[in-house]
Amino acid sequence: MNSQTMYIANKAIETYKEVKTELRFDGEYINHFASLVFADQNENIDIEKIKEIRKYIKKNTKSLQSFRGDMLYMISILISREENYEEFSDTLIEVNETLKDNGFKSSPYLVLASYSIVKRSNKSERKRVLTNMKLIYSLLYKEFNNITDDEDYLICALLAIKFVRDNEEPKEVLKYIESMFNSLLDLENYSRNDLQNIATSMLLNSSATAQYEIKDLINEFKESDMKIGDQVLNIISVVARDEDIRTYVQNVKDVVEYLCDEEGEYAFYMDKTFRTMIGIVIVELYERKESGFTNRYLKELLCFSIYSFIARKKQNVFEEVLA
């Protein structure tokens, strides 16, 4: 493992230890999220600023809105990197209300989509972004109405932003998704919802060869005993690119082994899929610094993935109580 990747891994470990103490009520998944958000940054995490943001958002939103709980904790960590958190938060709340007024359901996923719109587009672009988002969601719902729901809000928002940025029309998006979805049907142990997730997320991948590499990449992780769980599929879709797959997977494996050697919390009490995701993100943070391949939306997709881990864990606990 090269020195720059090791630096990012060490920064993640150090930040995790800090937030585990200072943000101890957030929970382990969110603590690891915070560690990865700041792993490739020169600045350190600002705990007091994060707490201020949480208080500010709570004060300026209704108590039963989606700006609460786990998503508030995660969004506040992302917003803490903004210079003017009050202005950013005000705009975020406003965009969220606009989306609800346009038929989107209030949910933590809509909050995350709203964050991405504020973060990735300027005021003059947002009307077009909203129009694109509504169109993309309606196209998805028309084709996959039994599996399309609020969990798809983020990817619809990101695609809407991408099409505005690249000055493209989203009307042809469904043809690509249908084609990609059909090509993935022979992937084992994934549901139709999982395959739709991959097919849609692939549109965010800037590599022309990614669609031909994705299945080999997923299978290589599986053969290396690092199965890609459904919570990580949106991330794995954007990292696929034209490079030696075995080398990439080995790089992730090296990071995971280093983390486990350096800090016992990575070796014990952690879901293997979650640990694989951490390794992938650290490799991606390194690649973003060192190569021309940029995962523009990596941290939003990371937020979505970790929130999915949290939701799955809570669902499992609920089912155990009812059993």
C-alpha positions, -999 to 999 in steps of 0.1 A, spaced: 0 0 0 15 34 -10 21 61 15 -7 84 4 -33 57 8 -18 49 42 -21 85 52 -58 86 43 -64 53 62 -46 67 93 -66 99 91 -98 79 90 -87 59 121 -77 91 140 -110 109 131 -130 78 141 -114 77 175 -122 114 180 -158 113 170 -164 80 189 -157 101 220 -171 135 210 -202 123 191 -207 91 210 -245 93 207 -243 92 169 -237 54 167 -208 34 152 -220 36 116 -222 74 116 -189 77 134 -173 58 106 -191 80 81 -176 111 98 -141 95 96 -144 90 59 -158 124 51 -127 140 65 -102 112 56 -88 131 26 -91 166 40 -63 188 53 -87 203 79 -98 183 110 -134 177 119 -150 205 138 -172 188 165 -186 221 179 -196 233 145 -214 200 138 -234 204 171 -242 240 162 -256 229 128 -278 203 145 -293 229 168 -298 254 140 -316 229 118 -338 216 146 -347 252 155 -357 260 120 -377 229 111 -408 213 125 -403 186 151 -419 158 131 -401 166 98 -374 144 83 -346 167 96 -341 146 127 -323 115 139 -297 97 119 -300 117 87 -297 150 106 -265 136 122 -251 127 88 -261 158 70 -247 180 97 -213 163 92 -214 172 55 -226 207 61 -198 214 86 -174 217 57 -194 247 44 -181 281 52 -216 296 60 -236 267 74 -266 289 82 -270 301 46 -265 265 34 -289 250 59 -316 277 50 -313 269 13 -314 231 21 -346 235 40 -361 257 13 -352 232 -15 -366 203 6 -400 222 9 -400 229 -28 -395 192 -36 -424 182 -13 -446 208 -30 -438 191 -63 -450 157 -51 -420 141 -35 -426 124 -2 -411 138 30 -383 114 41 -347 112 51 -338 103 15 -354 135 3 -333 155 28 -302 139 13 -314 146 -23 -320 182 -12 -285 184 2 -270 173 -32 -291 198 -51 -278 226 -29 -243 214 -29 -240 206 -66 -261 232 -84 -264 270 -82 -297 290 -78 -301 296 -115 -299 259 -123 -323 245 -97 -355 249 -116 -340 228 -144 -327 203 -119 -361 200 -103 -378 195 -137 -352 168 -146 -356 151 -112 -394 148 -116 -390 135 -151 -364 109 -142 -383 97 -112 -415 94 -133 -397 74 -159 -382 50 -133 -416 46 -116 -433 39 -149 -409 11 -158 -401 -2 -123 -432 9 -103 -431 -21 -79 -395 -12 -67 -392 25 -72 -397 46 -40 -382 74 -19 -349 55 -18 -344 65 -54 -347 102 -47 -309 107 -43 -300 90 -76 -327 109 -94 -314 142 -80 -278 134 -89 -287 124 -124 -308 156 -128 -277 176 -117 -255 157 -141 -278 163 -170 -280 201 -163 -242 203 -158 -235 184 -191 -264 201 -209 -280 168 -217 -317 158 -220 -328 130 -196 -354 116 -219 -332 88 -231 -322 77 -196 -348 49 -195 -334 31 -226 -299 29 -210 -313 17 -176 -334 -10 -193 -305 -22 -213 -281 -21 -183 -307 -38 -161 -312 -67 -186 -274 -72 -189 -272 -77 -151 -298 -103 -148 -273 -132 -146 -257 -116 -114 -264 -140 -86 -279 -132 -52 -292 -97 -61 -328 -87 -63 -345 -67 -91 -343 -37 -68 -305 -42 -65 -301 -45 -102 -321 -14 -108 -298 4 -83 -267 -7 -103 -282 2 -136 -293 37 -125 -261 45 -107 -240 35 -137 -252 67 -154 -231 86 -129 -199 68 -140 -178 88 -164 -159 58 -177 -171 46 -211 -161 10 -203 -177 9 -168 -208 -9 -180 -187 -38 -193 -166 -40 -162 -191 -39 -134 -201 -76 -133 -164 -87 -134 -157 -62 -106 -185 -75 -84 -175 -111 -90 -139 -104 -83 -148 -90 -49 -169 -121 -42 -140 -144 -52 -117 -124 -28 -142 -130 1 -153 -94 0 -189 -97 -12 -205 -65 -23 -237 -62 -2 -268 -45 -17 -261 -14 5 -228 -8 -14 -241 -12 -50 -245 25 -57 -209 31 -47 -194 1 -66 -213 13 -97 -194 46 -98 -159 31 -91 -159 7 -120 -136 19 -147 -110 8 -172 -82 -6 -151 -70 -40 -139 -98 -54 -118 -76 -77 -98 -52 -49 -89 -81 -27 -78 -96 -54 -56 -62 -62 -41 -57 -25 -33 -90 -26 -13 -80 -58 4 -47 -42 14 -65 -12 29 -89 -35 49 -60 -56 62 -41 -24 72 -72 -10 91 -76 -43 109 -40 -44 119 -39 -8 131 -72 -7 149 -91 -36 165 -125 -20 159 -122 -27 122 -113 -63 128 -140 -71 154 -177 -61 158 -179 -49 122 -200 -64 93 -177 -76 66 -197 -58 39 -193 -25 58 -156 -30 62 -153 -37 24 -172 -4 18 -147 15 40 -118 0 20 -134 9 -13 -140 45 -2 -104 50 10 -90 37 -23 -114 60 -41 -103 90 -20 -67 82 -30 -76 78 -67 -95 111 -67 -63 129 -56 -40 110 -79 -58 103 -111 -81 121 -135 -111 98 -126 -132 118 -102 -161 104 -82 -179 137 -79 -208 124 -58 -189 98 -37 -197 113 -3 -234 116 -10 -235 80 -22 -215 70 9 -241 88 31 -269 69 13 -251 36 18 -244 41 55 -280 52 61 -290 20 43 -269 0 68 -286 18 97 -321 12 83 -313 -25 77 -300 -29 112 -331 -12 127 -354 -34 106 -336 -66 118 -340 -55 154 -377 -48 148 -382 -82 132 -364 -99 161 -387 -82 186 -417 -94 167 -404 -130 163 
